[in-house]
Amino acid sequence: MPEHVVIIGSGPAGWAAAIYASRANLSPLVFEGAETEENRIAGTLPLGQLNLTTEVENYPGFPAGHLHQFLRSALPKDRLDTYLEPLHEHEHAVTGPELMNLMRQQATNFGTKIVTDDVVDVDLSRRPFVLRTLGGETVETHTIIVATGARANYLGLPSEERFKNRGVSACAVCDGALPRFRNKPLVVVGGGDSAVEEATYLTKYASQVHMLMRRDVFRASKIMQDRATSNPKINIHYFRELDEVLGDDKAGVTGIRIRNNQDNSTEELPASGLFLAIGHTPNTAFLKGQVELNDKGYIKFTTLMRTYTSVEGVFAAGDVADDYYRQAITSAGTGCMAALDAERYLAAKGL
Ligand SMILES: Cc1cc2nc3c(=O)[nH]c(=O)nc-3n(C[C@H](O)[C@H](O)[C@H](O)COP(=O)(O)OP(=O)(O)OC[C@H]3O[C@@H](n4cnc5c(N)ncnc54)[C@H](O)[C@@H]3O)c2cc1C
């Protein structure tokens, strides 16, 4: 028997879709991703991008508090022991891994089926649709919700990896307000619109924001360039590339070494944060040629305020179809919409 709903992906969009679909008695099957070395390096292990971060201060419903007891009562012991760091007794905001395990558990409580594997191939030209996994399993389904997210691009320096979550970030809106960045010099790498947006946002908290630009021209639009050059808190370094993130285990990031790509000279700048704004890569490689994607590889929605894609019965949710908002709450919101769209599609088809 084909599945009614298969959800591919395990971030907030996937789990929100699963909670709605399971409460609608559709017994959704979630492919949460495979626990492979490739996925670890790419940052696409199960539970998505939030699982890679520390405290999440902007997800509604989770003010800082003593979450310890609640987590113990909501999560089974094996998930607590395997997936979460020792629980903190002190007051804190929910962490990314805590929040993602709670979402997964909430979906499980209503009968969601979960397979820890990647979907590597889909055939959307026939009905029911056919999916194939990395492990070689084949599954048929009447509807699919694609919630495979995106991954932030990094430069690939070992020092950048070492200080992730301790000063290195790829999301100013997510992390900019954290205490470690307040009234401190910060650095943004990138010269496009989103780099200027991130830099401008960070000026609310930072004492100064350095922008590193590989050339002497912005890729950003004129209006965004003007915003950067006219902001007294933004200091633009042209022809400069990041050579090394400096810091230590206790303090995290304390500065950066930059290289002048014209004469190869280097200099060090004190900084307590480094924000990468060099784009994201949506996880859509397995969909090429099957679903319409935009020029950046994101899934295209075909109807305003609906999660429909170019293939009837295939819905998209979260960052995989959104290169603009990229937040946990917006992903969960579209995950809910996709489940409701799938439910109505199935009802209309009598499936
Ligand atoms: C360091 C960091 C900190 C952040 N902090 C915040 C914050 O504080 N607040 C906030 O709102 N947002 C934050 N964000 C952004 C937020 O994490 C994302 O917007 C959100 O996670 C997107 O959710 P999603 O469900 O679309 O997919 P993702 O979270 O991207 O998850 C998708 C997952 O699906 C799985 N998957 C991918 N391909 C396949 C496949 N082929 N088969 C099976 N499974 C697959 C993988 O496990 C992948 O990770 C942060 C992001 C980062 C990187």
The ligand as an SDF file (V2000), in Angstrom:
LIG
                    3D

 53 58  0  0  0  0  0  0  0  0999 V2000
   24.0170   28.2020   13.2290 C   0  0  0  0  0  0  0  0  0  0  0  0
   22.5600   28.5170   12.9610 C   0  0  0  0  0  0  0  0  0  0  0  0
   21.8220   29.1350   13.9580 C   0  0  0  0  0  0  0  0  0  0  0  0
   20.4800   29.4210   13.7350 C   0  0  0  0  0  0  0  0  0  0  0  0
   19.7830   30.0150   14.7440 N   0  0  0  0  0  0  0  0  0  0  0  0
   18.4640   30.2870   14.5530 C   0  0  0  0  0  0  0  0  0  0  0  0
   17.6990   30.8840   15.5950 C   0  0  0  0  0  0  0  0  0  0  0  0
   18.2030   31.1890   16.6830 O   0  0  0  0  0  0  0  0  0  0  0  0
   16.3860   31.1170   15.3420 N   0  0  0  0  0  0  0  0  0  0  0  0
   15.7840   30.8140   14.1370 C   0  0  0  0  0  0  0  0  0  0  0  0
   14.5840   31.0200   13.9840 O   0  0  0  0  0  0  0  0  0  0  0  0
   16.5020   30.2720   13.1310 N   0  0  0  0  0  0  0  0  0  0  0  0
   17.8130   30.0050   13.3090 C   0  0  0  0  0  0  0  0  0  0  0  0
   18.5450   29.4550   12.2910 N   0  0  0  0  0  0  0  0  0  0  0  0
   17.8600   29.1810   11.0170 C   0  0  0  0  0  0  0  0  0  0  0  0
   17.0300   27.8970   11.1540 C   0  0  0  0  0  0  0  0  0  0  0  0
   17.8410   26.8780   11.6890 O   0  0  0  0  0  0  0  0  0  0  0  0
   16.4690   27.4710    9.8120 C   0  0  0  0  0  0  0  0  0  0  0  0
   15.7100   28.5280    9.2630 O   0  0  0  0  0  0  0  0  0  0  0  0
   15.5720   26.2520    9.9680 C   0  0  0  0  0  0  0  0  0  0  0  0
   16.2520   25.2000   10.6210 O   0  0  0  0  0  0  0  0  0  0  0  0
   15.0830   25.7510    8.6280 C   0  0  0  0  0  0  0  0  0  0  0  0
   14.2700   24.6510    8.8690 O   0  0  0  0  0  0  0  0  0  0  0  0
   13.8770   23.6100    7.7570 P   0  0  0  0  0  0  0  0  0  0  0  0
   12.8670   22.7350    8.3980 O   0  0  0  0  0  0  0  0  0  0  0  0
   13.5190   24.2830    6.5050 O   0  0  0  0  0  0  0  0  0  0  0  0
   15.1580   22.7340    7.4280 O   0  0  0  0  0  0  0  0  0  0  0  0
   16.5830   22.4470    8.0840 P   0  0  0  0  0  0  0  0  0  0  0  0
   16.6640   22.8770    9.4780 O   0  0  0  0  0  0  0  0  0  0  0  0
   17.5680   22.9590    7.1130 O   0  0  0  0  0  0  0  0  0  0  0  0
   16.6030   20.8490    8.0970 O   0  0  0  0  0  0  0  0  0  0  0  0
   16.4880   20.0720    6.9840 C   0  0  0  0  0  0  0  0  0  0  0  0
   17.0770   18.7120    7.2820 C   0  0  0  0  0  0  0  0  0  0  0  0
   16.4700   17.7240    6.4670 O   0  0  0  0  0  0  0  0  0  0  0  0
   17.3460   16.6420    6.2840 C   0  0  0  0  0  0  0  0  0  0  0  0
   17.5180   16.3330    4.8570 N   0  0  0  0  0  0  0  0  0  0  0  0
   18.1100   17.0960    3.8980 C   0  0  0  0  0  0  0  0  0  0  0  0
   18.1120   16.4520    2.7120 N   0  0  0  0  0  0  0  0  0  0  0  0
   17.5220   15.2560    2.9470 C   0  0  0  0  0  0  0  0  0  0  0  0
   17.2300   14.1410    2.1100 C   0  0  0  0  0  0  0  0  0  0  0  0
   17.5360   14.1230    0.8080 N   0  0  0  0  0  0  0  0  0  0  0  0
   16.6250   13.0620    2.6630 N   0  0  0  0  0  0  0  0  0  0  0  0
   16.2700   13.0640    3.9860 C   0  0  0  0  0  0  0  0  0  0  0  0
   16.5270   14.0940    4.8130 N   0  0  0  0  0  0  0  0  0  0  0  0
   17.1420   15.1760    4.2980 C   0  0  0  0  0  0  0  0  0  0  0  0
   18.6980   17.0400    6.8690 C   0  0  0  0  0  0  0  0  0  0  0  0
   18.8460   16.4760    8.1410 O   0  0  0  0  0  0  0  0  0  0  0  0
   18.5660   18.5680    6.9500 C   0  0  0  0  0  0  0  0  0  0  0  0
   19.4090   19.1060    7.9020 O   0  0  0  0  0  0  0  0  0  0  0  0
   19.8750   29.1330   12.4870 C   0  0  0  0  0  0  0  0  0  0  0  0
   20.6280   28.5170   11.4780 C   0  0  0  0  0  0  0  0  0  0  0  0
   21.9460   28.2040   11.7080 C   0  0  0  0  0  0  0  0  0  0  0  0
   22.7440   27.5300   10.6110 C   0  0  0  0  0  0  0  0  0  0  0  0
  1  2  1  0
  2  3  1  0
  2 52  2  0
  3  4  2  0
  4  5  1  0
  4 50  1  0
  5  6  2  0
  6  7  1  0
  6 13  1  0
  7  8  2  0
  7  9  1  0
  9 10  1  0
 10 11  2  0
 10 12  1  0
 12 13  2  0
 13 14  1  0
 14 15  1  0
 14 50  1  0
 15 16  1  0
 16 17  1  0
 16 18  1  0
 18 19  1  0
 18 20  1  0
 20 21  1  0
 20 22  1  0
 22 23  1  0
 23 24  1  0
 24 25  2  0
 24 26  1  0
 24 27  1  0
 27 28  1  0
 28 29  2  0
 28 30  1  0
 28 31  1  0
 31 32  1  0
 32 33  1  0
 33 34  1  0
 33 48  1  0
 34 35  1  0
 35 36  1  0
 35 46  1  0
 36 37  1  0
 36 45  1  0
 37 38  2  0
 38 39  1  0
 39 40  1  0
 39 45  2  0
 40 41  1  0
 40 42  2  0
 42 43  1  0
 43 44  2  0
 44 45  1  0
 46 47  1  0
 46 48  1  0
 48 49  1  0
 50 51  2  0
 51 52  1  0
 52 53  1  0
M  END
$$$$
